[in-house]
Amino acid sequence: MIRWQATLTAALLVSACGGDVVERHPLPGAAPERGRAVIARVGCASCHEIPGVAWPKGKVGPSLEGFAARSLIGGRYPNQPDILSDYVRNAPAFTPQGGMPPMPITEQEARDVAAYLYTLEPR
């Protein structure tokens, strides 16, 4: 019985890690390409290095390469779509001592940005 439970637990854990980005981070109605355009427009790359955004290559904030595989947002919060959308729009509400300012974007634009960040798989 214990062996069967251990096998089932292991299978569930492995299946939770697999799947494509859409399965792991569903964002209905969000568009990654619109998100990339928002990122470029509001200047996220002035602080972050962001794959798919050619310039600038900011070093103040962390690189966002491989973001889709990260388990935490801002080192504290679970990497889940709704949390990420809220975080990119108003990071000071989550980490007041952090350096990321509130961003002048709509809720839909924040969802689009989150959808783009979830396309950034590790190399």
Biopython code that builds the backbone (N, CA, C, O; Angstrom):
import numpy as np
from Bio.PDB.StructureBuilder import StructureBuilder

atoms = [
    (1, "MET", "N", (0.820, -1.200, 0.000)),
    (1, "MET", "CA", (0.000, 0.000, 0.000)),
    (1, "MET", "C", (0.865, 1.266, 0.000)),
    (1, "MET", "O", (0.608, 2.205, -0.754)),
    (2, "ILE", "N", (1.890, 1.278, 0.854)),
    (2, "ILE", "CA", (2.766, 2.451, 0.927)),
    (2, "ILE", "C", (3.491, 2.656, -0.397)),
    (2, "ILE", "O", (3.640, 3.789, -0.855)),
    (3, "ARG", "N", (3.940, 1.573, -1.011)),
    (3, "ARG", "CA", (4.642, 1.677, -2.291)),
    (3, "ARG", "C", (3.719, 2.264, -3.356)),
    (3, "ARG", "O", (4.149, 3.108, -4.142)),
    (4, "TRP", "N", (2.463, 1.833, -3.395)),
    (4, "TRP", "CA", (1.491, 2.350, -4.358)),
    (4, "TRP", "C", (1.271, 3.842, -4.140)),
    (4, "TRP", "O", (1.223, 4.599, -5.110)),
    (5, "GLN", "N", (1.135, 4.286, -2.884)),
    (5, "GLN", "CA", (0.951, 5.701, -2.577)),
    (5, "GLN", "C", (2.163, 6.516, -3.013)),
    (5, "GLN", "O", (2.017, 7.613, -3.551)),
    (6, "ALA", "N", (3.350, 5.984, -2.782)),
    (6, "ALA", "CA", (4.570, 6.681, -3.185)),
    (6, "ALA", "C", (4.635, 6.806, -4.702)),
    (6, "ALA", "O", (5.031, 7.848, -5.223)),
    (7, "THR", "N", (4.250, 5.755, -5.408)),
    (7, "THR", "CA", (4.247, 5.788, -6.869)),
    (7, "THR", "C", (3.240, 6.808, -7.383)),
    (7, "THR", "O", (3.541, 7.568, -8.304)),
    (8, "LEU", "N", (2.058, 6.830, -6.800)),
    (8, "LEU", "CA", (1.032, 7.791, -7.210)),
    (8, "LEU", "C", (1.488, 9.223, -6.932)),
    (8, "LEU", "O", (1.312, 10.106, -7.772)),
    (9, "THR", "N", (2.067, 9.451, -5.768)),
    (9, "THR", "CA", (2.558, 10.789, -5.428)),
    (9, "THR", "C", (3.623, 11.231, -6.417)),
    (9, "THR", "O", (3.587, 12.366, -6.892)),
    (10, "ALA", "N", (4.567, 10.359, -6.736)),
    (10, "ALA", "CA", (5.625, 10.693, -7.688)),
    (10, "ALA", "C", (5.034, 11.005, -9.062)),
    (10, "ALA", "O", (5.466, 11.948, -9.724)),
    (11, "ALA", "N", (4.051, 10.221, -9.489)),
    (11, "ALA", "CA", (3.430, 10.462, -10.798)),
    (11, "ALA", "C", (2.722, 11.810, -10.830)),
    (11, "ALA", "O", (2.795, 12.530, -11.826)),
    (12, "LEU", "N", (2.046, 12.147, -9.757)),
    (12, "LEU", "CA", (1.363, 13.445, -9.699)),
    (12, "LEU", "C", (2.354, 14.596, -9.731)),
    (12, "LEU", "O", (2.121, 15.600, -10.405)),
    (13, "LEU", "N", (3.451, 14.459, -9.012)),
    (13, "LEU", "CA", (4.455, 15.519, -9.006)),
    (13, "LEU", "C", (5.084, 15.703, -10.380)),
    (13, "LEU", "O", (5.272, 16.833, -10.831)),
    (14, "VAL", "N", (5.404, 14.617, -11.038)),
    (14, "VAL", "CA", (6.000, 14.708, -12.370)),
    (14, "VAL", "C", (5.016, 15.309, -13.355)),
    (14, "VAL", "O", (5.406, 16.134, -14.182)),
    (15, "SER", "N", (3.755, 14.921, -13.290)),
    (15, "SER", "CA", (2.780, 15.467, -14.228)),
    (15, "SER", "C", (2.536, 16.949, -13.974)),
    (15, "SER", "O", (2.217, 17.686, -14.907)),
    (16, "ALA", "N", (2.678, 17.396, -12.742)),
    (16, "ALA", "CA", (2.499, 18.820, -12.435)),
    (16, "ALA", "C", (3.610, 19.654, -13.044)),
    (16, "ALA", "O", (3.404, 20.826, -13.361)),
    (17, "CYS", "N", (4.778, 19.066, -13.209)),
    (17, "CYS", "CA", (5.914, 19.801, -13.779)),
    (17, "CYS", "C", (5.894, 19.800, -15.299)),
    (17, "CYS", "O", (6.503, 20.672, -15.920)),
    (18, "GLY", "N", (5.221, 18.856, -15.903)),
    (18, "GLY", "CA", (5.232, 18.760, -17.359)),
    (18, "GLY", "C", (4.169, 19.626, -17.986)),
    (18, "GLY", "O", (3.587, 20.501, -17.344)),
    (19, "GLY", "N", (3.929, 19.364, -19.255)),
    (19, "GLY", "CA", (2.900, 20.113, -19.971)),
    (19, "GLY", "C", (3.456, 21.373, -20.579)),
    (19, "GLY", "O", (4.555, 21.818, -20.247)),
    (20, "ASP", "N", (2.686, 21.936, -21.468)),
    (20, "ASP", "CA", (3.158, 23.164, -22.094)),
    (20, "ASP", "C", (2.755, 24.377, -21.269)),
    (20, "ASP", "O", (2.080, 24.250, -20.247)),
    (21, "VAL", "N", (3.172, 25.546, -21.719)),
    (21, "VAL", "CA", (2.947, 26.782, -20.987)),
    (21, "VAL", "C", (1.455, 27.028, -20.765)),
    (21, "VAL", "O", (1.056, 27.471, -19.688)),
    (22, "VAL", "N", (0.639, 26.750, -21.760)),
    (22, "VAL", "CA", (-0.792, 27.003, -21.646)),
    (22, "VAL", "C", (-1.389, 26.166, -20.519)),
    (22, "VAL", "O", (-2.235, 26.654, -19.769)),
    (23, "GLU", "N", (-0.961, 24.921, -20.392)),
    (23, "GLU", "CA", (-1.474, 24.063, -19.331)),
    (23, "GLU", "C", (-1.004, 24.539, -17.963)),
    (23, "GLU", "O", (-1.780, 24.535, -17.007)),
    (24, "ARG", "N", (0.250, 24.945, -17.860)),
    (24, "ARG", "CA", (0.805, 25.355, -16.574)),
    (24, "ARG", "C", (0.363, 26.744, -16.158)),
    (24, "ARG", "O", (0.213, 27.011, -14.966)),
    (25, "HIS", "N", (0.152, 27.632, -17.115)),
    (25, "HIS", "CA", (-0.168, 29.030, -16.827)),
    (25, "HIS", "C", (-1.300, 29.520, -17.730)),
    (25, "HIS", "O", (-1.065, 30.338, -18.619)),
    (26, "PRO", "N", (-2.519, 29.033, -17.516)),
    (26, "PRO", "CA", (-3.609, 29.437, -18.409)),
    (26, "PRO", "C", (-3.996, 30.912, -18.223)),
    (26, "PRO", "O", (-4.210, 31.381, -17.105)),
    (27, "LEU", "N", (-4.078, 31.608, -19.327)),
    (27, "LEU", "CA", (-4.501, 33.017, -19.338)),
    (27, "LEU", "C", (-5.460, 33.225, -20.503)),
    (27, "LEU", "O", (-5.072, 33.793, -21.524)),
    (28, "PRO", "N", (-6.697, 32.776, -20.369)),
    (28, "PRO", "CA", (-7.656, 32.926, -21.464)),
    (28, "PRO", "C", (-7.801, 34.389, -21.879)),
    (28, "PRO", "O", (-7.909, 35.281, -21.038)),
    (29, "GLY", "N", (-7.800, 34.613, -23.178)),
    (29, "GLY", "CA", (-7.983, 35.957, -23.710)),
    (29, "GLY", "C", (-6.727, 36.810, -23.722)),
    (29, "GLY", "O", (-6.761, 37.948, -24.190)),
    (30, "ALA", "N", (-5.619, 36.284, -23.217)),
    (30, "ALA", "CA", (-4.360, 37.043, -23.217)),
    (30, "ALA", "C", (-3.545, 36.667, -24.449)),
    (30, "ALA", "O", (-3.620, 35.539, -24.937)),
    (31, "ALA", "N", (-2.766, 37.624, -24.945)),
    (31, "ALA", "CA", (-1.974, 37.410, -26.153)),
    (31, "ALA", "C", (-0.511, 37.758, -25.886)),
    (31, "ALA", "O", (-0.190, 38.915, -25.616)),
    (32, "PRO", "N", (0.375, 36.766, -25.960)),
    (32, "PRO", "CA", (1.791, 37.022, -25.712)),
    (32, "PRO", "C", (2.388, 38.115, -26.595)),
    (32, "PRO", "O", (3.178, 38.925, -26.109)),
    (33, "GLU", "N", (2.034, 38.159, -27.868)),
    (33, "GLU", "CA", (2.620, 39.184, -28.750)),
    (33, "GLU", "C", (2.178, 40.589, -28.355)),
    (33, "GLU", "O", (2.962, 41.535, -28.438)),
    (34, "ARG", "N", (0.942, 40.726, -27.932)),
    (34, "ARG", "CA", (0.517, 42.034, -27.402)),
    (34, "ARG", "C", (1.310, 42.367, -26.145)),
    (34, "ARG", "O", (1.679, 43.520, -25.921)),
    (35, "GLY", "N", (1.567, 41.349, -25.328)),
    (35, "GLY", "CA", (2.348, 41.553, -24.106)),
    (35, "GLY", "C", (3.758, 42.018, -24.397)),
    (35, "GLY", "O", (4.279, 42.898, -23.711)),
    (36, "ARG", "N", (4.389, 41.427, -25.421)),
    (36, "ARG", "CA", (5.735, 41.856, -25.807)),
    (36, "ARG", "C", (5.716, 43.308, -26.243)),
    (36, "ARG", "O", (6.638, 44.062, -25.931)),
    (37, "ALA", "N", (4.679, 43.710, -26.959)),
    (37, "ALA", "CA", (4.558, 45.101, -27.402)),
    (37, "ALA", "C", (4.375, 46.047, -26.207)),
    (37, "ALA", "O", (4.935, 47.144, -26.197)),
    (38, "VAL", "N", (3.604, 45.634, -25.215)),
    (38, "VAL", "CA", (3.426, 46.447, -24.006)),
    (38, "VAL", "C", (4.760, 46.580, -23.272)),
    (38, "VAL", "O", (5.127, 47.671, -22.836)),
    (39, "ILE", "N", (5.476, 45.477, -23.140)),
    (39, "ILE", "CA", (6.789, 45.478, -22.478)),
    (39, "ILE", "C", (7.717, 46.480, -23.153)),
    (39, "ILE", "O", (8.408, 47.242, -22.477)),
    (40, "ALA", "N", (7.734, 46.481, -24.479)),
    (40, "ALA", "CA", (8.583, 47.421, -25.219)),
    (40, "ALA", "C", (8.108, 48.858, -25.039)),
    (40, "ALA", "O", (8.922, 49.767, -24.876)),
    (41, "ARG", "N", (6.796, 49.066, -25.068)),
    (41, "ARG", "CA", (6.243, 50.415, -24.968)),
    (41, "ARG", "C", (6.497, 51.063, -23.614)),
    (41, "ARG", "O", (6.847, 52.242, -23.554)),
    (42, "VAL", "N", (6.329, 50.317, -22.528)),
    (42, "VAL", "CA", (6.472, 50.924, -21.201)),
    (42, "VAL", "C", (7.894, 50.849, -20.657)),
    (42, "VAL", "O", (8.172, 51.380, -19.582)),
    (43, "GLY", "N", (8.794, 50.198, -21.386)),
    (43, "GLY", "CA", (10.202, 50.229, -21.022)),
    (43, "GLY", "C", (10.648, 49.238, -19.961)),
    (43, "GLY", "O", (11.585, 49.518, -19.213)),
    (44, "CYS", "N", (10.000, 48.095, -19.881)),
    (44, "CYS", "CA", (10.402, 47.083, -18.895)),
    (44, "CYS", "C", (11.868, 46.670, -19.060)),
    (44, "CYS", "O", (12.546, 46.347, -18.085)),
    (45, "ALA", "N", (12.342, 46.686, -20.304)),
    (45, "ALA", "CA", (13.718, 46.265, -20.574)),
    (45, "ALA", "C", (14.748, 47.300, -20.138)),
    (45, "ALA", "O", (15.948, 47.043, -20.225)),
    (46, "SER", "N", (14.306, 48.459, -19.674)),
    (46, "SER", "CA", (15.286, 49.402, -19.140)),
    (46, "SER", "C", (15.819, 48.905, -17.795)),
    (46, "SER", "O", (16.893, 49.325, -17.362)),
    (47, "CYS", "N", (15.081, 48.019, -17.137)),
    (47, "CYS", "CA", (15.534, 47.426, -15.872)),
    (47, "CYS", "C", (15.818, 45.927, -15.982)),
    (47, "CYS", "O", (16.677, 45.405, -15.272)),
    (48, "HIS", "N", (15.103, 45.238, -16.866)),
    (48, "HIS", "CA", (15.222, 43.785, -16.992)),
    (48, "HIS", "C", (15.780, 43.403, -18.356)),
    (48, "HIS", "O", (15.485, 44.050, -19.361)),
    (49, "GLU", "N", (16.581, 42.355, -18.383)),
    (49, "GLU", "CA", (16.943, 41.742, -19.660)),
    (49, "GLU", "C", (15.800, 40.791, -20.008)),
    (49, "GLU", "O", (15.462, 39.897, -19.232)),
    (50, "ILE", "N", (15.209, 40.997, -21.192)),
    (50, "ILE", "CA", (14.013, 40.247, -21.571)),
    (50, "ILE", "C", (14.214, 39.645, -22.956)),
    (50, "ILE", "O", (14.318, 40.379, -23.939)),
    (51, "PRO", "N", (14.271, 38.314, -23.046)),
    (51, "PRO", "CA", (14.375, 37.691, -24.360)),
    (51, "PRO", "C", (13.240, 38.158, -25.266)),
    (51, "PRO", "O", (12.084, 38.228, -24.849)),
    (52, "GLY", "N", (13.588, 38.475, -26.509)),
    (52, "GLY", "CA", (12.596, 38.950, -27.470)),
    (52, "GLY", "C", (12.496, 40.454, -27.523)),
    (52, "GLY", "O", (11.839, 40.997, -28.411)),
    (53, "VAL", "N", (13.131, 41.140, -26.595)),
    (53, "VAL", "CA", (13.182, 42.604, -26.595)),
    (53, "VAL", "C", (14.650, 42.959, -26.802)),
    (53, "VAL", "O", (15.482, 42.749, -25.920)),
    (54, "ALA", "N", (14.955, 43.498, -27.975)),
    (54, "ALA", "CA", (16.354, 43.687, -28.381)),
    (54, "ALA", "C", (17.102, 44.750, -27.582)),
    (54, "ALA", "O", (18.298, 44.612, -27.324)),
    (55, "TRP", "N", (16.412, 45.788, -27.200)),
    (55, "TRP", "CA", (17.095, 46.887, -26.537)),
    (55, "TRP", "C", (16.123, 47.627, -25.650)),
    (55, "TRP", "O", (14.946, 47.699, -26.006)),
    (56, "PRO", "N", (16.512, 48.167, -24.557)),
    (56, "PRO", "CA", (17.807, 48.015, -23.898)),
    (56, "PRO", "C", (17.912, 46.668, -23.196)),
    (56, "PRO", "O", (16.983, 45.862, -23.248)),
    (57, "LYS", "N", (19.007, 46.432, -22.559)),
    (57, "LYS", "CA", (19.238, 45.193, -21.811)),
    (57, "LYS", "C", (19.533, 45.583, -20.370)),
    (57, "LYS", "O", (20.687, 45.553, -19.941)),
    (58, "GLY", "N", (18.497, 45.947, -19.622)),
    (58, "GLY", "CA", (18.661, 46.426, -18.258)),
    (58, "GLY", "C", (19.281, 45.404, -17.329)),
    (58, "GLY", "O", (19.121, 44.197, -17.507)),
    (59, "LYS", "N", (19.986, 45.909, -16.342)),
    (59, "LYS", "CA", (20.641, 45.045, -15.353)),
    (59, "LYS", "C", (20.221, 45.383, -13.926)),
    (59, "LYS", "O", (20.713, 44.767, -12.980)),
    (60, "VAL", "N", (19.320, 46.349, -13.754)),
    (60, "VAL", "CA", (18.881, 46.741, -12.413)),
    (60, "VAL", "C", (18.022, 45.639, -11.797)),
    (60, "VAL", "O", (18.242, 45.237, -10.655)),
    (61, "GLY", "N", (17.052, 45.161, -12.554)),
    (61, "GLY", "CA", (16.201, 44.064, -12.102)),
    (61, "GLY", "C", (16.736, 42.749, -12.634)),
    (61, "GLY", "O", (17.674, 42.739, -13.432)),
    (62, "PRO", "N", (16.154, 41.645, -12.205)),
    (62, "PRO", "CA", (16.635, 40.341, -12.671)),
    (62, "PRO", "C", (16.317, 40.107, -14.147)),
    (62, "PRO", "O", (15.367, 40.668, -14.692)),
    (63, "SER", "N", (17.127, 39.272, -14.775)),
    (63, "SER", "CA", (16.822, 38.821, -16.128)),
    (63, "SER", "C", (15.527, 38.011, -16.059)),
    (63, "SER", "O", (15.286, 37.291, -15.090)),
    (64, "LEU", "N", (14.709, 38.136, -17.082)),
    (64, "LEU", "CA", (13.453, 37.392, -17.115)),
    (64, "LEU", "C", (13.539, 36.147, -17.994)),
    (64, "LEU", "O", (12.531, 35.497, -18.270)),
    (65, "GLU", "N", (14.763, 35.825, -18.433)),
    (65, "GLU", "CA", (14.957, 34.596, -19.197)),
    (65, "GLU", "C", (14.528, 33.404, -18.343)),
    (65, "GLU", "O", (14.886, 33.312, -17.169)),
    (66, "GLY", "N", (13.771, 32.507, -18.932)),
    (66, "GLY", "CA", (13.319, 31.310, -18.238)),
    (66, "GLY", "C", (12.220, 31.556, -17.215)),
    (66, "GLY", "O", (11.979, 30.718, -16.346)),
    (67, "PHE", "N", (11.558, 32.694, -17.315)),
    (67, "PHE", "CA", (10.551, 33.050, -16.310)),
    (67, "PHE", "C", (9.458, 31.996, -16.156)),
    (67, "PHE", "O", (8.983, 31.753, -15.047)),
    (68, "ALA", "N", (9.064, 31.379, -17.246)),
    (68, "ALA", "CA", (7.959, 30.400, -17.204)),
    (68, "ALA", "C", (8.246, 29.244, -16.256)),
    (68, "ALA", "O", (7.316, 28.645, -15.717)),
    (69, "ALA", "N", (9.510, 28.924, -16.043)),
    (69, "ALA", "CA", (9.863, 27.793, -15.190)),
    (69, "ALA", "C", (10.089, 28.187, -13.732)),
    (69, "ALA", "O", (10.327, 27.319, -12.892)),
    (70, "ARG", "N", (10.020, 29.453, -13.426)),
    (70, "ARG", "CA", (10.260, 29.882, -12.045)),
    (70, "ARG", "C", (9.068, 29.544, -11.165)),
    (70, "ARG", "O", (7.920, 29.590, -11.605)),
    (71, "SER", "N", (9.353, 29.211, -9.937)),
    (71, "SER", "CA", (8.274, 28.872, -9.015)),
    (71, "SER", "C", (7.770, 30.084, -8.247)),
    (71, "SER", "O", (6.653, 30.069, -7.731)),
    (72, "LEU", "N", (8.587, 31.141, -8.164)),
    (72, "LEU", "CA", (8.188, 32.318, -7.395)),
    (72, "LEU", "C", (8.269, 33.597, -8.219)),
    (72, "LEU", "O", (9.058, 33.708, -9.157)),
    (73, "ILE", "N", (7.439, 34.549, -7.844)),
    (73, "ILE", "CA", (7.453, 35.903, -8.414)),
    (73, "ILE", "C", (8.025, 36.808, -7.326)),
    (73, "ILE", "O", (7.561, 36.787, -6.186)),
    (74, "GLY", "N", (9.019, 37.589, -7.677)),
    (74, "GLY", "CA", (9.609, 38.492, -6.700)),
    (74, "GLY", "C", (10.212, 37.770, -5.515)),
    (74, "GLY", "O", (10.364, 38.355, -4.443)),
    (75, "GLY", "N", (10.559, 36.499, -5.694)),
    (75, "GLY", "CA", (11.159, 35.721, -4.632)),
    (75, "GLY", "C", (10.220, 35.364, -3.489)),
    (75, "GLY", "O", (10.665, 34.846, -2.465)),
    (76, "ARG", "N", (8.921, 35.634, -3.650)),
    (76, "ARG", "CA", (7.987, 35.461, -2.548)),
    (76, "ARG", "C", (6.657, 34.815, -2.878)),
    (76, "ARG", "O", (6.115, 34.060, -2.070)),
    (77, "TYR", "N", (6.133, 35.098, -4.038)),
    (77, "TYR", "CA", (4.750, 34.729, -4.353)),
    (77, "TYR", "C", (4.713, 33.614, -5.391)),
    (77, "TYR", "O", (5.558, 33.573, -6.285)),
    (78, "PRO", "N", (3.730, 32.699, -5.279)),
    (78, "PRO", "CA", (3.641, 31.611, -6.252)),
    (78, "PRO", "C", (3.485, 32.147, -7.675)),
    (78, "PRO", "O", (2.737, 33.096, -7.915)),
    (79, "ASN", "N", (4.184, 31.541, -8.592)),
    (79, "ASN", "CA", (4.128, 31.962, -9.991)),
    (79, "ASN", "C", (2.842, 31.444, -10.619)),
    (79, "ASN", "O", (2.820, 30.400, -11.272)),
    (80, "GLN", "N", (1.784, 32.196, -10.406)),
    (80, "GLN", "CA", (0.464, 31.868, -10.928)),
    (80, "GLN", "C", (-0.043, 33.053, -11.745)),
    (80, "GLN", "O", (0.270, 34.199, -11.422)),
    (81, "PRO", "N", (-0.813, 32.800, -12.787)),
    (81, "PRO", "CA", (-1.230, 33.860, -13.711)),
    (81, "PRO", "C", (-1.873, 35.085, -13.066)),
    (81, "PRO", "O", (-1.491, 36.212, -13.380)),
    (82, "ASP", "N", (-2.828, 34.889, -12.184)),
    (82, "ASP", "CA", (-3.501, 36.058, -11.603)),
    (82, "ASP", "C", (-2.564, 36.869, -10.723)),
    (82, "ASP", "O", (-2.617, 38.099, -10.718)),
    (83, "ILE", "N", (-1.707, 36.181, -9.980)),
    (83, "ILE", "CA", (-0.742, 36.889, -9.137)),
    (83, "ILE", "C", (0.239, 37.655, -10.014)),
    (83, "ILE", "O", (0.543, 38.815, -9.739)),
    (84, "LEU", "N", (0.738, 37.010, -11.071)),
    (84, "LEU", "CA", (1.689, 37.680, -11.959)),
    (84, "LEU", "C", (1.062, 38.901, -12.623)),
    (84, "LEU", "O", (1.699, 39.951, -12.709)),
    (85, "SER", "N", (-0.164, 38.778, -13.088)),
    (85, "SER", "CA", (-0.830, 39.918, -13.726)),
    (85, "SER", "C", (-0.930, 41.099, -12.770)),
    (85, "SER", "O", (-0.659, 42.239, -13.148)),
    (86, "ASP", "N", (-1.317, 40.822, -11.539)),
    (86, "ASP", "CA", (-1.404, 41.895, -10.541)),
    (86, "ASP", "C", (-0.027, 42.446, -10.203)),
    (86, "ASP", "O", (0.138, 43.653, -10.031)),
    (87, "TYR", "N", (0.959, 41.563, -10.108)),
    (87, "TYR", "CA", (2.320, 41.979, -9.747)),
    (87, "TYR", "C", (2.919, 42.913, -10.800)),
    (87, "TYR", "O", (3.479, 43.953, -10.453)),
    (88, "VAL", "N", (2.807, 42.553, -12.078)),
    (88, "VAL", "CA", (3.427, 43.406, -13.109)),
    (88, "VAL", "C", (2.730, 44.760, -13.192)),
    (88, "VAL", "O", (3.329, 45.738, -13.641)),
    (89, "ARG", "N", (1.512, 44.822, -12.778)),
    (89, "ARG", "CA", (0.784, 46.092, -12.809)),
    (89, "ARG", "C", (1.086, 46.957, -11.587)),
    (89, "ARG", "O", (1.173, 48.180, -11.698)),
    (90, "ASN", "N", (1.247, 46.320, -10.411)),
    (90, "ASN", "CA", (1.448, 47.086, -9.187)),
    (90, "ASN", "C", (2.366, 46.336, -8.220)),
    (90, "ASN", "O", (1.930, 45.902, -7.154)),
    (91, "ALA", "N", (3.620, 46.189, -8.590)),
    (91, "ALA", "CA", (4.588, 45.467, -7.755)),
    (91, "ALA", "C", (4.725, 46.043, -6.350)),
    (91, "ALA", "O", (4.897, 45.266, -5.411)),
    (92, "PRO", "N", (4.659, 47.378, -6.147)),
    (92, "PRO", "CA", (4.811, 47.893, -4.787)),
    (92, "PRO", "C", (3.746, 47.383, -3.806)),
    (92, "PRO", "O", (3.988, 47.364, -2.599)),
    (93, "ALA", "N", (2.591, 46.976, -4.298)),
    (93, "ALA", "CA", (1.575, 46.409, -3.415)),
    (93, "ALA", "C", (2.028, 45.062, -2.849)),
    (93, "ALA", "O", (1.577, 44.646, -1.782)),
    (94, "PHE", "N", (2.926, 44.385, -3.575)),
    (94, "PHE", "CA", (3.429, 43.082, -3.148)),
    (94, "PHE", "C", (4.761, 43.211, -2.404)),
    (94, "PHE", "O", (4.963, 42.592, -1.360)),
    (95, "THR", "N", (5.651, 44.011, -2.949)),
    (95, "THR", "CA", (6.981, 44.193, -2.359)),
    (95, "THR", "C", (7.272, 45.689, -2.252)),
    (95, "THR", "O", (7.940, 46.257, -3.116)),
    (96, "PRO", "N", (6.771, 46.326, -1.192)),
    (96, "PRO", "CA", (6.931, 47.774, -1.050)),
    (96, "PRO", "C", (8.384, 48.245, -1.025)),
    (96, "PRO", "O", (8.680, 49.361, -1.451)),
    (97, "GLN", "N", (9.291, 47.406, -0.531)),
    (97, "GLN", "CA", (10.695, 47.802, -0.482)),
    (97, "GLN", "C", (11.442, 47.470, -1.771)),
    (97, "GLN", "O", (12.623, 47.791, -1.901)),
    (98, "GLY", "N", (10.776, 46.840, -2.707)),
    (98, "GLY", "CA", (11.413, 46.499, -3.976)),
    (98, "GLY", "C", (11.566, 47.736, -4.838)),
    (98, "GLY", "O", (11.030, 48.798, -4.521)),
    (99, "GLY", "N", (12.289, 47.595, -5.909)),
    (99, "GLY", "CA", (12.540, 48.745, -6.769)),
    (99, "GLY", "C", (11.591, 48.885, -7.942)),
    (99, "GLY", "O", (11.642, 49.886, -8.657)),
    (100, "MET", "N", (10.722, 47.900, -8.157)),
    (100, "MET", "CA", (9.846, 47.967, -9.325)),
    (100, "MET", "C", (8.689, 48.921, -9.060)),
    (100, "MET", "O", (7.979, 48.777, -8.065)),
    (101, "PRO", "N", (8.495, 49.899, -9.950)),
    (101, "PRO", "CA", (7.408, 50.862, -9.763)),
    (101, "PRO", "C", (6.076, 50.298, -10.263)),
    (101, "PRO", "O", (6.055, 49.294, -10.975)),
    (102, "PRO", "N", (4.970, 50.939, -9.894)),
    (102, "PRO", "CA", (3.703, 50.559, -10.518)),
    (102, "PRO", "C", (3.776, 50.903, -12.003)),
    (102, "PRO", "O", (4.369, 51.912, -12.385)),
    (103, "MET", "N", (3.183, 50.080, -12.817)),
    (103, "MET", "CA", (3.269, 50.280, -14.264)),
    (103, "MET", "C", (1.960, 50.867, -14.791)),
    (103, "MET", "O", (0.877, 50.477, -14.355)),
    (104, "PRO", "N", (2.066, 51.797, -15.724)),
    (104, "PRO", "CA", (0.873, 52.442, -16.288)),
    (104, "PRO", "C", (0.237, 51.589, -17.385)),
    (104, "PRO", "O", (0.231, 51.959, -18.559)),
    (105, "ILE", "N", (-0.299, 50.436, -16.973)),
    (105, "ILE", "CA", (-0.913, 49.519, -17.932)),
    (105, "ILE", "C", (-2.274, 49.082, -17.395)),
    (105, "ILE", "O", (-2.532, 49.127, -16.192)),
    (106, "THR", "N", (-3.125, 48.663, -18.308)),
    (106, "THR", "CA", (-4.460, 48.190, -17.941)),
    (106, "THR", "C", (-4.390, 46.743, -17.440)),
    (106, "THR", "O", (-3.360, 46.077, -17.548)),
    (107, "GLU", "N", (-5.507, 46.282, -16.893)),
    (107, "GLU", "CA", (-5.580, 44.880, -16.466)),
    (107, "GLU", "C", (-5.341, 43.938, -17.644)),
    (107, "GLU", "O", (-4.615, 42.953, -17.510)),
    (108, "GLN", "N", (-5.944, 44.230, -18.792)),
    (108, "GLN", "CA", (-5.750, 43.379, -19.970)),
    (108, "GLN", "C", (-4.295, 43.394, -20.420)),
    (108, "GLN", "O", (-3.742, 42.347, -20.759)),
    (109, "GLU", "N", (-3.678, 44.551, -20.429)),
    (109, "GLU", "CA", (-2.265, 44.629, -20.815)),
    (109, "GLU", "C", (-1.398, 43.833, -19.845)),
    (109, "GLU", "O", (-0.437, 43.188, -20.266)),
    (110, "ALA", "N", (-1.719, 43.868, -18.561)),
    (110, "ALA", "CA", (-0.965, 43.088, -17.573)),
    (110, "ALA", "C", (-1.114, 41.596, -17.846)),
    (110, "ALA", "O", (-0.153, 40.840, -17.704)),
    (111, "ARG", "N", (-2.302, 41.172, -18.231)),
    (111, "ARG", "CA", (-2.503, 39.759, -18.583)),
    (111, "ARG", "C", (-1.708, 39.388, -19.830)),
    (111, "ARG", "O", (-1.151, 38.294, -19.919)),
    (112, "ASP", "N", (-1.659, 40.308, -20.791)),
    (112, "ASP", "CA", (-0.879, 40.060, -22.004)),
    (112, "ASP", "C", (0.617, 39.977, -21.671)),
    (112, "ASP", "O", (1.328, 39.127, -22.209)),
    (113, "VAL", "N", (1.090, 40.858, -20.786)),
    (113, "VAL", "CA", (2.500, 40.815, -20.364)),
    (113, "VAL", "C", (2.782, 39.479, -19.685)),
    (113, "VAL", "O", (3.794, 38.838, -19.967)),
    (114, "ALA", "N", (1.891, 39.060, -18.794)),
    (114, "ALA", "CA", (2.070, 37.773, -18.121)),
    (114, "ALA", "C", (2.118, 36.638, -19.142)),
    (114, "ALA", "O", (2.947, 35.735, -19.029)),
    (115, "ALA", "N", (1.236, 36.681, -20.133)),
    (115, "ALA", "CA", (1.239, 35.640, -21.169)),
    (115, "ALA", "C", (2.581, 35.616, -21.891)),
    (115, "ALA", "O", (3.094, 34.541, -22.201)),
    (116, "TYR", "N", (3.156, 36.787, -22.163)),
    (116, "TYR", "CA", (4.469, 36.817, -22.814)),
    (116, "TYR", "C", (5.542, 36.237, -21.892)),
    (116, "TYR", "O", (6.374, 35.442, -22.329)),
    (117, "LEU", "N", (5.522, 36.631, -20.631)),
    (117, "LEU", "CA", (6.536, 36.116, -19.701)),
    (117, "LEU", "C", (6.464, 34.598, -19.593)),
    (117, "LEU", "O", (7.484, 33.940, -19.388)),
    (118, "TYR", "N", (5.273, 34.043, -19.728)),
    (118, "TYR", "CA", (5.126, 32.587, -19.674)),
    (118, "TYR", "C", (5.605, 31.888, -20.943)),
    (118, "TYR", "O", (5.636, 30.658, -20.986)),
    (119, "THR", "N", (5.974, 32.633, -21.965)),
    (119, "THR", "CA", (6.601, 32.005, -23.145)),
    (119, "THR", "C", (8.106, 31.896, -22.963)),
    (119, "THR", "O", (8.775, 31.243, -23.764)),
    (120, "LEU", "N", (8.648, 32.516, -21.936)),
    (120, "LEU", "CA", (10.099, 32.564, -21.729)),
    (120, "LEU", "C", (10.581, 31.326, -20.966)),
    (120, "LEU", "O", (10.720, 31.335, -19.743)),
    (121, "GLU", "N", (10.821, 30.291, -21.717)),
    (121, "GLU", "CA", (11.288, 29.027, -21.161)),
    (121, "GLU", "C", (12.813, 29.078, -20.975)),
    (121, "GLU", "O", (13.500, 29.847, -21.647)),
    (122, "PRO", "N", (13.329, 28.257, -20.064)),
    (122, "PRO", "CA", (14.803, 28.198, -19.913)),
    (122, "PRO", "C", (15.453, 27.674, -21.177)),
    (122, "PRO", "O", (14.870, 26.870, -21.904)),
    (123, "ARG", "N", (16.646, 28.131, -21.427)),
    (123, "ARG", "CA", (17.386, 27.653, -22.617)),
    (123, "ARG", "C", (18.087, 26.365, -22.329)),
    (123, "ARG", "O", (18.755, 25.816, -23.206)),
]
sb = StructureBuilder()
sb.init_structure("model")
sb.init_model(0)
sb.init_chain("A")
sb.init_seg("    ")
for serial, (resi, resn, name, xyz) in enumerate(atoms, 1):
    if name == "N":
        sb.init_residue(resn, " ", resi, " ")
    sb.init_atom(name, np.array(xyz, "f"), 0.0, 1.0, " ", f" {name:<3s}", serial, name[0])
structure = sb.get_structure()
